[in-house]
Amino acid sequence: MQSQLSRPFLTGILLLAAALLVPTAALLAPTSTEEASAAPSAKDMALVRTLKKQRLSSIKFKEVDLKGLVKWLRVATGQNILIKRTALAKADIEWEDLTWTVELRNVKVWTFIEDVVAKPHGMAIKVKGNIVFITSKADTYGKPVTKIYGISHITWTKTDFFGPSINLRPSGFVDDEYEPEKVVEDDPLNNGDAVAELLKEILLPKAWESNDTWSIRATDRYLVVRAPRAVHNLMPRALGKIASMK
């Protein structure tokens, strides 16, 4: 069962999406001991700091592919740098067809990999232990876990009704103008599927599209969400915002 979103509600979606945007560091921060394993380790962060300090004195390439570029970076930096081919393939990134023509001087390693190599082509950097992976954005969020969320406070049936008259009436008076409650037909959030689709639109939409291990199954009372812990960290706030727009 699917529900189309009304035009006034689409405006609300844009405001909601803006409110839910957070920096990546905050998104990945663990909120409990259980989630600490999903956060970068001290070793990971130490390597990130090294890459942000280490500089490349001269970079000059003409139509070099990603494999050639990574091979050069390993030698130039002394770091373990790998292409995560499976993750890039799942994200439909045709990395084998990419080429770079650049000429730069005195550039930080992290800046070069992130801003020149990865981001312009929808890729990202993932540091694990002593290895730097060039991978998809979805892969950087970690392994998915399954959690259940109640949504009956969102999918309840909305009705319109007339309030009783406040005028004084004689005893035994019968109001012939009484009108029963009417169900609001254009309520876009009256079923779980509509809530699930809205969540996908406002929480990392491209990641949901490119990662087949993420999913949301819906009933009218519950959502069963399989996604990385970083995404689950955002779910309570997102559902609260949606409920406030009911």
Number of C-alpha atoms within 10 A of each C-alpha: 7 13 16 10 15 11 9 8 14 12 10 12 20 12 11 16 17 10 13 14 13 10 7 10 8 10 17 21 16 17 13 8 8 9 14 14 12 17 18 17 13 10 13 17 15 15 18 20 12 13 19 15 13 16 18 15 12 11 16 11 14 10 12 15 16 18 15 12 16 19 13 14 18 13 11 15 14 9 14 15 20 16 17 16 17 12 20 22 14 15 23 13 18 11 18 10 8 14 17 15 11 12 10 12 11 11 16 16 21 19 16 17 20 15 14 13 22 18 14 10 14 15 24 21 23 21 19 15 14 14 14 21 18 26 25 30 22 23 24 19 20 17 15 18 14 14 13 13 14 15 21 17 13 22 23 14 14 16 12 10 11 10 8 8 9 6 5 7 10 6 6 6 8 9 10 6 6 12 10 10 11 11 12 12 10 12 18 19 26 21 22 25 20 19 26 21 15 20 19 16 15 19 17 15 13 14 17 18 14 20 18 10 12 18 17 20 13 20 17 18 15 16 20 16 21 19 21 21 27 23 18 18 17 15 17 11 13 20 18 13 16 18 16 10 12 15
